[in-house]
């Protein structure tokens, strides 16, 4: 899942070298924290959060094949 988020985020931003995805697991789900350059935040979130929602949908679909719950958080 981490690699999927990383590939998608790097294709969206102007500074792909600043994309960092960290993965942690709690008792309920896998949490993926996506960090990008401050100038790229708008590109990752999109108008009214549409790109962020689409990213979460793709990750959720991939996680459902493995019967896991994945949460994607976009951090500053």
mmCIF file of the N, C-alpha and C atoms, coordinates in Angstrom:
data_MODEL
# 
_entry.id   MODEL 
# 
loop_
_atom_site.group_PDB 
_atom_site.id 
_atom_site.type_symbol 
_atom_site.label_atom_id 
_atom_site.label_alt_id 
_atom_site.label_comp_id 
_atom_site.label_asym_id 
_atom_site.label_entity_id 
_atom_site.label_seq_id 
_atom_site.pdbx_PDB_ins_code 
_atom_site.Cartn_x 
_atom_site.Cartn_y 
_atom_site.Cartn_z 
_atom_site.occupancy 
_atom_site.B_iso_or_equiv 
_atom_site.pdbx_formal_charge 
_atom_site.auth_seq_id 
_atom_site.auth_comp_id 
_atom_site.auth_asym_id 
_atom_site.auth_atom_id 
_atom_site.pdbx_PDB_model_num 
ATOM 1   N N  . UNK A 1 1  ? 0.808   -1.186 0.000   1.00 0.00 ? 1  UNK A N  1 
ATOM 2   C CA . UNK A 1 1  ? 0.000   0.000  0.000   1.00 0.00 ? 1  UNK A CA 1 
ATOM 3   C C  . UNK A 1 1  ? 0.861   1.264  0.000   1.00 0.00 ? 1  UNK A C  1 
ATOM 4   N N  . UNK A 1 2  ? 1.931   1.224  0.775   1.00 0.00 ? 2  UNK A N  1 
ATOM 5   C CA . UNK A 1 2  ? 2.828   2.372  0.876   1.00 0.00 ? 2  UNK A CA 1 
ATOM 6   C C  . UNK A 1 2  ? 3.375   2.748  -0.499  1.00 0.00 ? 2  UNK A C  1 
ATOM 7   N N  . UNK A 1 3  ? 3.782   1.745  -1.271  1.00 0.00 ? 3  UNK A N  1 
ATOM 8   C CA . UNK A 1 3  ? 4.362   2.000  -2.589  1.00 0.00 ? 3  UNK A CA 1 
ATOM 9   C C  . UNK A 1 3  ? 3.318   2.585  -3.534  1.00 0.00 ? 3  UNK A C  1 
ATOM 10  N N  . UNK A 1 4  ? 2.089   2.120  -3.429  1.00 0.00 ? 4  UNK A N  1 
ATOM 11  C CA . UNK A 1 4  ? 1.007   2.626  -4.274  1.00 0.00 ? 4  UNK A CA 1 
ATOM 12  C C  . UNK A 1 4  ? 0.783   4.116  -4.035  1.00 0.00 ? 4  UNK A C  1 
ATOM 13  N N  . UNK A 1 5  ? 0.690   4.513  -2.781  1.00 0.00 ? 5  UNK A N  1 
ATOM 14  C CA . UNK A 1 5  ? 0.486   5.924  -2.437  1.00 0.00 ? 5  UNK A CA 1 
ATOM 15  C C  . UNK A 1 5  ? 1.674   6.755  -2.915  1.00 0.00 ? 5  UNK A C  1 
ATOM 16  N N  . UNK A 1 6  ? 2.875   6.225  -2.739  1.00 0.00 ? 6  UNK A N  1 
ATOM 17  C CA . UNK A 1 6  ? 4.080   6.939  -3.134  1.00 0.00 ? 6  UNK A CA 1 
ATOM 18  C C  . UNK A 1 6  ? 4.117   7.181  -4.645  1.00 0.00 ? 6  UNK A C  1 
ATOM 19  N N  . UNK A 1 7  ? 3.806   6.173  -5.429  1.00 0.00 ? 7  UNK A N  1 
ATOM 20  C CA . UNK A 1 7  ? 3.829   6.299  -6.891  1.00 0.00 ? 7  UNK A CA 1 
ATOM 21  C C  . UNK A 1 7  ? 2.788   7.309  -7.365  1.00 0.00 ? 7  UNK A C  1 
ATOM 22  N N  . UNK A 1 8  ? 1.581   7.236  -6.821  1.00 0.00 ? 8  UNK A N  1 
ATOM 23  C CA . UNK A 1 8  ? 0.528   8.156  -7.224  1.00 0.00 ? 8  UNK A CA 1 
ATOM 24  C C  . UNK A 1 8  ? 0.893   9.589  -6.839  1.00 0.00 ? 8  UNK A C  1 
ATOM 25  N N  . UNK A 1 9  ? 1.372   9.784  -5.621  1.00 0.00 ? 9  UNK A N  1 
ATOM 26  C CA . UNK A 1 9  ? 1.713   11.132 -5.157  1.00 0.00 ? 9  UNK A CA 1 
ATOM 27  C C  . UNK A 1 9  ? 2.866   11.731 -5.965  1.00 0.00 ? 9  UNK A C  1 
ATOM 28  N N  . UNK A 1 10 ? 3.878   10.927 -6.265  1.00 0.00 ? 10 UNK A N  1 
ATOM 29  C CA . UNK A 1 10 ? 5.011   11.438 -7.035  1.00 0.00 ? 10 UNK A CA 1 
ATOM 30  C C  . UNK A 1 10 ? 4.607   11.849 -8.441  1.00 0.00 ? 10 UNK A C  1 
ATOM 31  N N  . UNK A 1 11 ? 3.596   11.198 -9.001  1.00 0.00 ? 11 UNK A N  1 
ATOM 32  C CA . UNK A 1 11 ? 3.150   11.563 -10.339 1.00 0.00 ? 11 UNK A CA 1 
ATOM 33  C C  . UNK A 1 11 ? 2.326   12.854 -10.338 1.00 0.00 ? 11 UNK A C  1 
ATOM 34  N N  . UNK A 1 12 ? 1.811   13.257 -9.181  1.00 0.00 ? 12 UNK A N  1 
ATOM 35  C CA . UNK A 1 12 ? 0.977   14.452 -9.096  1.00 0.00 ? 12 UNK A CA 1 
ATOM 36  C C  . UNK A 1 12 ? 1.747   15.736 -8.819  1.00 0.00 ? 12 UNK A C  1 
ATOM 37  N N  . UNK A 1 13 ? 2.875   15.646 -8.127  1.00 0.00 ? 13 UNK A N  1 
ATOM 38  C CA . UNK A 1 13 ? 3.535   16.840 -7.581  1.00 0.00 ? 13 UNK A CA 1 
ATOM 39  C C  . UNK A 1 13 ? 4.657   17.360 -8.482  1.00 0.00 ? 13 UNK A C  1 
ATOM 40  N N  . UNK A 1 14 ? 5.105   18.598 -8.190  1.00 0.00 ? 14 UNK A N  1 
ATOM 41  C CA . UNK A 1 14 ? 6.235   19.201 -8.900  1.00 0.00 ? 14 UNK A CA 1 
ATOM 42  C C  . UNK A 1 14 ? 7.574   18.774 -8.308  1.00 0.00 ? 14 UNK A C  1 
ATOM 43  N N  . UNK A 1 15 ? 7.586   18.443 -7.025  1.00 0.00 ? 15 UNK A N  1 
ATOM 44  C CA . UNK A 1 15 ? 8.818   18.050 -6.325  1.00 0.00 ? 15 UNK A CA 1 
ATOM 45  C C  . UNK A 1 15 ? 8.690   16.623 -5.811  1.00 0.00 ? 15 UNK A C  1 
ATOM 46  N N  . UNK A 1 16 ? 8.834   15.622 -6.688  1.00 0.00 ? 16 UNK A N  1 
ATOM 47  C CA . UNK A 1 16 ? 8.639   14.226 -6.262  1.00 0.00 ? 16 UNK A CA 1 
ATOM 48  C C  . UNK A 1 16 ? 9.671   13.741 -5.252  1.00 0.00 ? 16 UNK A C  1 
ATOM 49  N N  . UNK A 1 17 ? 10.833  14.392 -5.196  1.00 0.00 ? 17 UNK A N  1 
ATOM 50  C CA . UNK A 1 17 ? 11.854  13.971 -4.237  1.00 0.00 ? 17 UNK A CA 1 
ATOM 51  C C  . UNK A 1 17 ? 11.467  14.301 -2.804  1.00 0.00 ? 17 UNK A C  1 
ATOM 52  N N  . UNK A 1 18 ? 10.475  15.169 -2.614  1.00 0.00 ? 18 UNK A N  1 
ATOM 53  C CA . UNK A 1 18 ? 10.044  15.542 -1.269  1.00 0.00 ? 18 UNK A CA 1 
ATOM 54  C C  . UNK A 1 18 ? 8.837   14.736 -0.778  1.00 0.00 ? 18 UNK A C  1 
ATOM 55  N N  . UNK A 1 19 ? 8.386   13.769 -1.565  1.00 0.00 ? 19 UNK A N  1 
ATOM 56  C CA . UNK A 1 19 ? 7.261   12.925 -1.165  1.00 0.00 ? 19 UNK A CA 1 
ATOM 57  C C  . UNK A 1 19 ? 7.762   11.866 -0.185  1.00 0.00 ? 19 UNK A C  1 
ATOM 58  N N  . UNK A 1 20 ? 7.137   11.817 0.983   1.00 0.00 ? 20 UNK A N  1 
ATOM 59  C CA . UNK A 1 20 ? 7.502   10.835 2.004   1.00 0.00 ? 20 UNK A CA 1 
ATOM 60  C C  . UNK A 1 20 ? 6.223   10.160 2.496   1.00 0.00 ? 20 UNK A C  1 
ATOM 61  N N  . UNK A 1 21 ? 6.220   8.839  2.477   1.00 0.00 ? 21 UNK A N  1 
ATOM 62  C CA . UNK A 1 21 ? 5.079   8.079  2.979   1.00 0.00 ? 21 UNK A CA 1 
ATOM 63  C C  . UNK A 1 21 ? 5.572   7.209  4.129   1.00 0.00 ? 21 UNK A C  1 
ATOM 64  N N  . UNK A 1 22 ? 4.962   7.375  5.297   1.00 0.00 ? 22 UNK A N  1 
ATOM 65  C CA . UNK A 1 22 ? 5.313   6.539  6.442   1.00 0.00 ? 22 UNK A CA 1 
ATOM 66  C C  . UNK A 1 22 ? 4.127   5.646  6.770   1.00 0.00 ? 22 UNK A C  1 
ATOM 67  N N  . UNK A 1 23 ? 4.436   4.436  7.143   1.00 0.00 ? 23 UNK A N  1 
ATOM 68  C CA . UNK A 1 23 ? 3.405   3.438  7.422   1.00 0.00 ? 23 UNK A CA 1 
ATOM 69  C C  . UNK A 1 23 ? 3.473   3.029  8.878   1.00 0.00 ? 23 UNK A C  1 
ATOM 70  N N  . UNK A 1 24 ? 2.344   3.057  9.543   1.00 0.00 ? 24 UNK A N  1 
ATOM 71  C CA . UNK A 1 24 ? 2.269   2.576  10.917  1.00 0.00 ? 24 UNK A CA 1 
ATOM 72  C C  . UNK A 1 24 ? 0.993   1.751  11.047  1.00 0.00 ? 24 UNK A C  1 
ATOM 73  N N  . UNK A 1 25 ? 0.990   0.882  12.014  1.00 0.00 ? 25 UNK A N  1 
ATOM 74  C CA . UNK A 1 25 ? -0.163  -0.007 12.177  1.00 0.00 ? 25 UNK A CA 1 
ATOM 75  C C  . UNK A 1 25 ? -0.664  0.079  13.609  1.00 0.00 ? 25 UNK A C  1 
ATOM 76  N N  . UNK A 1 26 ? -1.968  0.298  13.749  1.00 0.00 ? 26 UNK A N  1 
ATOM 77  C CA . UNK A 1 26 ? -2.572  0.248  15.070  1.00 0.00 ? 26 UNK A CA 1 
ATOM 78  C C  . UNK A 1 26 ? -3.500  -0.962 15.132  1.00 0.00 ? 26 UNK A C  1 
ATOM 79  N N  . UNK A 1 27 ? -4.262  -1.084 16.197  1.00 0.00 ? 27 UNK A N  1 
ATOM 80  C CA . UNK A 1 27 ? -5.091  -2.280 16.368  1.00 0.00 ? 27 UNK A CA 1 
ATOM 81  C C  . UNK A 1 27 ? -6.228  -2.361 15.350  1.00 0.00 ? 27 UNK A C  1 
ATOM 82  N N  . UNK A 1 28 ? -6.616  -1.241 14.757  1.00 0.00 ? 28 UNK A N  1 
ATOM 83  C CA . UNK A 1 28 ? -7.748  -1.242 13.832  1.00 0.00 ? 28 UNK A CA 1 
ATOM 84  C C  . UNK A 1 28 ? -7.337  -1.256 12.364  1.00 0.00 ? 28 UNK A C  1 
ATOM 85  N N  . UNK A 1 29 ? -6.258  -0.550 12.016  1.00 0.00 ? 29 UNK A N  1 
ATOM 86  C CA . UNK A 1 29 ? -5.958  -0.370 10.596  1.00 0.00 ? 29 UNK A CA 1 
ATOM 87  C C  . UNK A 1 29 ? -4.491  -0.011 10.381  1.00 0.00 ? 29 UNK A C  1 
ATOM 88  N N  . UNK A 1 30 ? -4.119  0.007  9.111   1.00 0.00 ? 30 UNK A N  1 
ATOM 89  C CA . UNK A 1 30 ? -2.812  0.499  8.699   1.00 0.00 ? 30 UNK A CA 1 
ATOM 90  C C  . UNK A 1 30 ? -2.972  1.980  8.375   1.00 0.00 ? 30 UNK A C  1 
ATOM 91  N N  . UNK A 1 31 ? -2.113  2.824  8.944   1.00 0.00 ? 31 UNK A N  1 
ATOM 92  C CA . UNK A 1 31 ? -2.189  4.261  8.723   1.00 0.00 ? 31 UNK A CA 1 
ATOM 93  C C  . UNK A 1 31 ? -1.007  4.679  7.846   1.00 0.00 ? 31 UNK A C  1 
ATOM 94  N N  . UNK A 1 32 ? -1.319  5.301  6.707   1.00 0.00 ? 32 UNK A N  1 
ATOM 95  C CA . UNK A 1 32 ? -0.295  5.814  5.812   1.00 0.00 ? 32 UNK A CA 1 
ATOM 96  C C  . UNK A 1 32 ? -0.315  7.332  5.895   1.00 0.00 ? 32 UNK A C  1 
ATOM 97  N N  . UNK A 1 33 ? 0.820   7.921  6.272   1.00 0.00 ? 33 UNK A N  1 
ATOM 98  C CA . UNK A 1 33 ? 0.933   9.372  6.360   1.00 0.00 ? 33 UNK A CA 1 
ATOM 99  C C  . UNK A 1 33 ? 1.701   9.867  5.146   1.00 0.00 ? 33 UNK A C  1 
ATOM 100 N N  . UNK A 1 34 ? 1.075   10.724 4.360   1.00 0.00 ? 34 UNK A N  1 
ATOM 101 C CA . UNK A 1 34 ? 1.678   11.271 3.153   1.00 0.00 ? 34 UNK A CA 1 
ATOM 102 C C  . UNK A 1 34 ? 2.131   12.693 3.427   1.00 0.00 ? 34 UNK A C  1 
ATOM 103 N N  . UNK A 1 35 ? 3.411   12.954 3.197   1.00 0.00 ? 35 UNK A N  1 
ATOM 104 C CA . UNK A 1 35 ? 3.960   14.300 3.358   1.00 0.00 ? 35 UNK A CA 1 
ATOM 105 C C  . UNK A 1 35 ? 4.532   14.748 2.020   1.00 0.00 ? 35 UNK A C  1 
ATOM 106 N N  . UNK A 1 36 ? 4.160   15.971 1.619   1.00 0.00 ? 36 UNK A N  1 
ATOM 107 C CA . UNK A 1 36 ? 4.657   16.546 0.376   1.00 0.00 ? 36 UNK A CA 1 
ATOM 108 C C  . UNK A 1 36 ? 5.135   17.962 0.660   1.00 0.00 ? 36 UNK A C  1 
ATOM 109 N N  . UNK A 1 37 ? 5.776   18.579 -0.332  1.00 0.00 ? 37 UNK A N  1 
ATOM 110 C CA . UNK A 1 37 ? 6.213   19.961 -0.222  1.00 0.00 ? 37 UNK A CA 1 
ATOM 111 C C  . UNK A 1 37 ? 5.006   20.864 0.010   1.00 0.00 ? 37 UNK A C  1 
ATOM 112 N N  . UNK A 1 38 ? 5.214   21.953 0.727   1.00 0.00 ? 38 UNK A N  1 
ATOM 113 C CA . UNK A 1 38 ? 4.117   22.878 1.022   1.00 0.00 ? 38 UNK A CA 1 
ATOM 114 C C  . UNK A 1 38 ? 3.481   23.402 -0.262  1.00 0.00 ? 38 UNK A C  1 
ATOM 115 N N  . UNK A 1 39 ? 4.290   23.642 -1.296  1.00 0.00 ? 39 UNK A N  1 
ATOM 116 C CA . UNK A 1 39 ? 3.745   24.163 -2.553  1.00 0.00 ? 39 UNK A CA 1 
ATOM 117 C C  . UNK A 1 39 ? 2.953   23.111 -3.321  1.00 0.00 ? 39 UNK A C  1 
ATOM 118 N N  . UNK A 1 40 ? 3.108   21.840 -2.978  1.00 0.00 ? 40 UNK A N  1 
ATOM 119 C CA . UNK A 1 40 ? 2.404   20.763 -3.665  1.00 0.00 ? 40 UNK A CA 1 
ATOM 120 C C  . UNK A 1 40 ? 1.144   20.296 -2.939  1.00 0.00 ? 40 UNK A C  1 
ATOM 121 N N  . UNK A 1 41 ? 0.838   20.863 -1.796  1.00 0.00 ? 41 UNK A N  1 
ATOM 122 C CA . UNK A 1 41 ? -0.317  20.418 -1.024  1.00 0.00 ? 41 UNK A CA 1 
ATOM 123 C C  . UNK A 1 41 ? -1.613  20.522 -1.828  1.00 0.00 ? 41 UNK A C  1 
ATOM 124 N N  . UNK A 1 42 ? -1.780  21.602 -2.552  1.00 0.00 ? 42 UNK A N  1 
ATOM 125 C CA . UNK A 1 42 ? -2.987  21.798 -3.341  1.00 0.00 ? 42 UNK A CA 1 
ATOM 126 C C  . UNK A 1 42 ? -3.150  20.762 -4.430  1.00 0.00 ? 42 UNK A C  1 
ATOM 127 N N  . UNK A 1 43 ? -2.036  20.339 -5.004  1.00 0.00 ? 43 UNK A N  1 
ATOM 128 C CA . UNK A 1 43 ? -2.091  19.340 -6.070  1.00 0.00 ? 43 UNK A CA 1 
ATOM 129 C C  . UNK A 1 43 ? -2.486  17.974 -5.537  1.00 0.00 ? 43 UNK A C  1 
ATOM 130 N N  . UNK A 1 44 ? -2.084  17.660 -4.334  1.00 0.00 ? 44 UNK A N  1 
ATOM 131 C CA . UNK A 1 44 ? -2.408  16.364 -3.741  1.00 0.00 ? 44 UNK A CA 1 
ATOM 132 C C  . UNK A 1 44 ? -3.846  16.344 -3.209  1.00 0.00 ? 44 UNK A C  1 
ATOM 133 N N  . UNK A 1 45 ? -4.299  17.480 -2.701  1.00 0.00 ? 45 UNK A N  1 
ATOM 134 C CA . UNK A 1 45 ? -5.651  17.544 -2.148  1.00 0.00 ? 45 UNK A CA 1 
ATOM 135 C C  . UNK A 1 45 ? -6.678  17.769 -3.255  1.00 0.00 ? 45 UNK A C  1 
ATOM 136 N N  . UNK A 1 46 ? -6.396  18.676 -4.177  1.00 0.00 ? 46 UNK A N  1 
ATOM 137 C CA . UNK A 1 46 ? -7.308  18.944 -5.286  1.00 0.00 ? 46 UNK A CA 1 
ATOM 138 C C  . UNK A 1 46 ? -8.455  19.853 -4.884  1.00 0.00 ? 46 UNK A C  1 
ATOM 139 N N  . UNK A 1 47 ? -9.220  20.265 -5.870  1.00 0.00 ? 47 UNK A N  1 
ATOM 140 C CA . UNK A 1 47 ? -10.357 21.143 -5.607  1.00 0.00 ? 47 UNK A CA 1 
ATOM 141 C C  . UNK A 1 47 ? -11.412 20.385 -4.813  1.00 0.00 ? 47 UNK A C  1 
ATOM 142 N N  . UNK A 1 48 ? -11.788 20.970 -3.699  1.00 0.00 ? 48 UNK A N  1 
ATOM 143 C CA . UNK A 1 48 ? -12.773 20.392 -2.773  1.00 0.00 ? 48 UNK A CA 1 
ATOM 144 C C  . UNK A 1 48 ? -12.379 18.986 -2.329  1.00 0.00 ? 48 UNK A C  1 
ATOM 145 N N  . UNK A 1 49 ? -11.077 18.672 -2.349  1.00 0.00 ? 49 UNK A N  1 
ATOM 146 C CA . UNK A 1 49 ? -10.595 17.391 -1.853  1.00 0.00 ? 49 UNK A CA 1 
ATOM 147 C C  . UNK A 1 49 ? -10.834 16.218 -2.781  1.00 0.00 ? 49 UNK A C  1 
ATOM 148 N N  . UNK A 1 50 ? -11.087 16.496 -4.049  1.00 0.00 ? 50 UNK A N  1 
ATOM 149 C CA . UNK A 1 50 ? -11.425 15.412 -4.974  1.00 0.00 ? 50 UNK A CA 1 
ATOM 150 C C  . UNK A 1 50 ? -10.263 14.465 -5.236  1.00 0.00 ? 50 UNK A C  1 
ATOM 151 N N  . UNK A 1 51 ? -9.055  14.997 -5.379  1.00 0.00 ? 51 UNK A N  1 
ATOM 152 C CA . UNK A 1 51 ? -7.909  14.119 -5.645  1.00 0.00 ? 51 UNK A CA 1 
ATOM 153 C C  . UNK A 1 51 ? -7.593  13.290 -4.403  1.00 0.00 ? 51 UNK A C  1 
ATOM 154 N N  . UNK A 1 52 ? -7.654  13.905 -3.231  1.00 0.00 ? 52 UNK A N  1 
ATOM 155 C CA . UNK A 1 52 ? -7.420  13.164 -1.990  1.00 0.00 ? 52 UNK A CA 1 
ATOM 156 C C  . UNK A 1 52 ? -8.445  12.045 -1.823  1.00 0.00 ? 52 UNK A C  1 
ATOM 157 N N  . UNK A 1 53 ? -9.680  12.343 -2.144  1.00 0.00 ? 53 UNK A N  1 
ATOM 158 C CA . UNK A 1 53 ? -10.737 11.331 -2.042  1.00 0.00 ? 53 UNK A CA 1 
ATOM 159 C C  . UNK A 1 53 ? -10.491 10.189 -3.026  1.00 0.00 ? 53 UNK A C  1 
ATOM 160 N N  . UNK A 1 54 ? -10.077 10.534 -4.245  1.00 0.00 ? 54 UNK A N  1 
ATOM 161 C CA . UNK A 1 54 ? -9.790  9.510  -5.254  1.00 0.00 ? 54 UNK A CA 1 
ATOM 162 C C  . UNK A 1 54 ? -8.608  8.642  -4.829  1.00 0.00 ? 54 UNK A C  1 
ATOM 163 N N  . UNK A 1 55 ? -7.590  9.272  -4.253  1.00 0.00 ? 55 UNK A N  1 
ATOM 164 C CA . UNK A 1 55 ? -6.428  8.529  -3.761  1.00 0.00 ? 55 UNK A CA 1 
ATOM 165 C C  . UNK A 1 55 ? -6.848  7.549  -2.676  1.00 0.00 ? 55 UNK A C  1 
ATOM 166 N N  . UNK A 1 56 ? -7.672  7.994  -1.762  1.00 0.00 ? 56 UNK A N  1 
ATOM 167 C CA . UNK A 1 56 ? -8.153  7.116  -0.687  1.00 0.00 ? 56 UNK A CA 1 
ATOM 168 C C  . UNK A 1 56 ? -9.012  5.975  -1.244  1.00 0.00 ? 56 UNK A C  1 
ATOM 169 N N  . UNK A 1 57 ? -9.798  6.265  -2.266  1.00 0.00 ? 57 UNK A N  1 
ATOM 170 C CA . UNK A 1 57 ? -10.644 5.236  -2.878  1.00 0.00 ? 57 UNK A CA 1 
ATOM 171 C C  . UNK A 1 57 ? -9.805  4.147  -3.529  1.00 0.00 ? 57 UNK A C  1 
ATOM 172 N N  . UNK A 1 58 ? -8.755  4.551  -4.242  1.00 0.00 ? 58 UNK A N  1 
ATOM 173 C CA . UNK A 1 58 ? -7.869  3.576  -4.903  1.00 0.00 ? 58 UNK A CA 1 
ATOM 174 C C  . UNK A 1 58 ? -7.173  2.708  -3.858  1.00 0.00 ? 58 UNK A C  1 
ATOM 175 N N  . UNK A 1 59 ? -6.680  3.320  -2.803  1.00 0.00 ? 59 UNK A N  1 
ATOM 176 C CA . UNK A 1 59 ? -5.997  2.566  -1.751  1.00 0.00 ? 59 UNK A CA 1 
ATOM 177 C C  . UNK A 1 59 ? -6.971  1.638  -1.041  1.00 0.00 ? 59 UNK A C  1 
ATOM 178 N N  . UNK A 1 60 ? -8.182  2.095  -0.805  1.00 0.00 ? 60 UNK A N  1 
ATOM 179 C CA . UNK A 1 60 ? -9.199  1.257  -0.156  1.00 0.00 ? 60 UNK A CA 1 
ATOM 180 C C  . UNK A 1 60 ? -9.528  0.046  -1.016  1.00 0.00 ? 60 UNK A C  1 
ATOM 181 N N  . UNK A 1 61 ? -9.616  0.254  -2.329  1.00 0.00 ? 61 UNK A N  1 
ATOM 182 C CA . UNK A 1 61 ? -9.901  -0.863 -3.237  1.00 0.00 ? 61 UNK A CA 1 
ATOM 183 C C  . UNK A 1 61 ? -8.760  -1.871 -3.234  1.00 0.00 ? 61 UNK A C  1 
ATOM 184 N N  . UNK A 1 62 ? -7.528  -1.386 -3.228  1.00 0.00 ? 62 UNK A N  1 
ATOM 185 C CA . UNK A 1 62 ? -6.375  -2.290 -3.196  1.00 0.00 ? 62 UNK A CA 1 
ATOM 186 C C  . UNK A 1 62 ? -6.299  -3.030 -1.864  1.00 0.00 ? 62 UNK A C  1 
ATOM 187 N N  . UNK A 1 63 ? -6.655  -2.358 -0.786  1.00 0.00 ? 63 UNK A N  1 
ATOM 188 C CA . UNK A 1 63 ? -6.605  -2.977 0.543   1.00 0.00 ? 63 UNK A CA 1 
ATOM 189 C C  . UNK A 1 63 ? -7.707  -4.011 0.725   1.00 0.00 ? 63 UNK A C  1 
ATOM 190 N N  . UNK A 1 64 ? -8.817  -3.835 0.038   1.00 0.00 ? 64 UNK A N  1 
ATOM 191 C CA . UNK A 1 64 ? -9.922  -4.784 0.200   1.00 0.00 ? 64 UNK A CA 1 
ATOM 192 C C  . UNK A 1 64 ? -9.561  -6.160 -0.348  1.00 0.00 ? 64 UNK A C  1 
ATOM 193 N N  . UNK A 1 65 ? -8.655  -6.211 -1.299  1.00 0.00 ? 65 UNK A N  1 
ATOM 194 C CA . UNK A 1 65 ? -8.193  -7.502 -1.814  1.00 0.00 ? 65 UNK A CA 1 
ATOM 195 C C  . UNK A 1 65 ? -7.442  -8.286 -0.745  1.00 0.00 ? 65 UNK A C  1 
ATOM 196 N N  . UNK A 1 66 ? -6.808  -7.562 0.169   1.00 0.00 ? 66 UNK A N  1 
ATOM 197 C CA . UNK A 1 66 ? -6.029  -8.200 1.233   1.00 0.00 ? 66 UNK A CA 1 
ATOM 198 C C  . UNK A 1 66 ? -6.795  -8.229 2.556   1.00 0.00 ? 66 UNK A C  1 
ATOM 199 N N  . UNK A 1 67 ? -8.058  -7.868 2.536   1.00 0.00 ? 67 UNK A N  1 
ATOM 200 C CA . UNK A 1 67 ? -8.894  -7.808 3.739   1.00 0.00 ? 67 UNK A CA 1 
ATOM 201 C C  . UNK A 1 67 ? -8.260  -6.977 4.855   1.00 0.00 ? 67 UNK A C  1 
ATOM 202 N N  . UNK A 1 68 ? -7.779  -5.793 4.483   1.00 0.00 ? 68 UNK A N  1 
ATOM 203 C CA . UNK A 1 68 ? -7.185  -4.891 5.452   1.00 0.00 ? 68 UNK A CA 1 
ATOM 204 C C  . UNK A 1 68 ? -7.867  -3.535 5.345   1.00 0.00 ? 68 UNK A C  1 
ATOM 205 N N  . UNK A 1 69 ? -7.828  -2.774 6.422   1.00 0.00 ? 69 UNK A N  1 
ATOM 206 C CA . UNK A 1 69 ? -8.330  -1.410 6.405   1.00 0.00 ? 69 UNK A CA 1 
ATOM 207 C C  . UNK A 1 69 ? -7.133  -0.467 6.384   1.00 0.00 ? 69 UNK A C  1 
ATOM 208 N N  . UNK A 1 70 ? -7.138  0.459  5.452   1.00 0.00 ? 70 UNK A N  1 
ATOM 209 C CA . UNK A 1 70 ? -6.034  1.398  5.308   1.00 0.00 ? 70 UNK A CA 1 
ATOM 210 C C  . UNK A 1 70 ? -6.576  2.811  5.379   1.00 0.00 ? 70 UNK A C  1 
ATOM 211 N N  . UNK A 1 71 ? -5.905  3.649  6.163   1.00 0.00 ? 71 UNK A N  1 
ATOM 212 C CA . UNK A 1 71 ? -6.268  5.056  6.304   1.00 0.00 ? 71 UNK A CA 1 
ATOM 213 C C  . UNK A 1 71 ? -5.135  5.889  5.724   1.00 0.00 ? 71 UNK A C  1 
ATOM 214 N N  . UNK A 1 72 ? -5.462  6.807  4.830   1.00 0.00 ? 72 UNK A N  1 
ATOM 215 C CA . UNK A 1 72 ? -4.459  7.696  4.233   1.00 0.00 ? 72 UNK A CA 1 
ATOM 216 C C  . UNK A 1 72 ? -4.658  9.083  4.817   1.00 0.00 ? 72 UNK A C  1 
ATOM 217 N N  . UNK A 1 73 ? -3.600  9.600  5.466   1.00 0.00 ? 73 UNK A N  1 
ATOM 218 C CA . UNK A 1 73 ? -3.642  10.935 6.038   1.00 0.00 ? 73 UNK A CA 1 
ATOM 219 C C  . UNK A 1 73 ? -2.632  11.804 5.303   1.00 0.00 ? 73 UNK A C  1 
ATOM 220 N N  . UNK A 1 74 ? -3.064  12.990 4.912   1.00 0.00 ? 74 UNK A N  1 
ATOM 221 C CA . UNK A 1 74 ? -2.171  13.933 4.238   1.00 0.00 ? 74 UNK A CA 1 
ATOM 222 C C  . UNK A 1 74 ? -1.701  14.931 5.281   1.00 0.00 ? 74 UNK A C  1 
ATOM 223 N N  . UNK A 1 75 ? -0.400  14.933 5.525   1.00 0.00 ? 75 UNK A N  1 
ATOM 224 C CA . UNK A 1 75 ? 0.180   15.749 6.590   1.00 0.00 ? 75 UNK A CA 1 
ATOM 225 C C  . UNK A 1 75 ? 0.928   16.940 6.001   1.00 0.00 ? 75 UNK A C  1 
ATOM 226 N N  . UNK A 1 76 ? 1.106   17.979 6.827   1.00 0.00 ? 76 UNK A N  1 
ATOM 227 C CA . UNK A 1 76 ? 1.908   19.126 6.406   1.00 0.00 ? 76 UNK A CA 1 
ATOM 228 C C  . UNK A 1 76 ? 3.324   18.990 6.862   1.00 0.00 ? 76 UNK A C  1 
# 
